[in-house]
Amino acid sequence: MKVPFRKAKKALLLVFFLLPLLSYIEMWPYYFSFHLYSGKGQTLSIAYKEAPLEVPKKYYFHSPKYTRFESSKVINLNKWSYQELGVPVPSNLHIFQQLAAYFCTFSEKNKPTFLLYKTLNYQGEYEVYTCDEFDL
């Protein structure tokens, strides 16, 4: 009876301690590694000239640092997710790519621009992508 229990302990050790370490080299998702609410990782927002969705105004950014996007509607995806689902958008490039693919399908003429932040709090540096550049 001790041998199966020993194997179970090793499996638990692997799952709870070793696999989360892989998140630091981007080989394991942050949200599987006790980081869902940690504030670590990246986040994504979407800018449209004219939003094809009826998104409530409370989910848009109103910040002077978006001078490049002042004529656009910039959607705060984390705020939207928190309010509607009670959880943030997981900080994972594969999920961001799926979101980008989804939002790029709405309109051929009104393609979004994606702002990928290096932090979850929408502060600091961000990179700008279009539908064609986001590796869909």
Secondary structure, DSSP 8 states (H G I E B T S, - for coil): -HHHHHHHHHHHHIIIIIHHHGGGGTSS-GGGTT-TTSS-S-EEEEEESS-SS---GGGB---TT-GGGTTSEEEEHHHHHHHHHSS-----HHHHHHHHHHHHTS-SSS--EEEEESSTTS-S-EEEEETTTS--
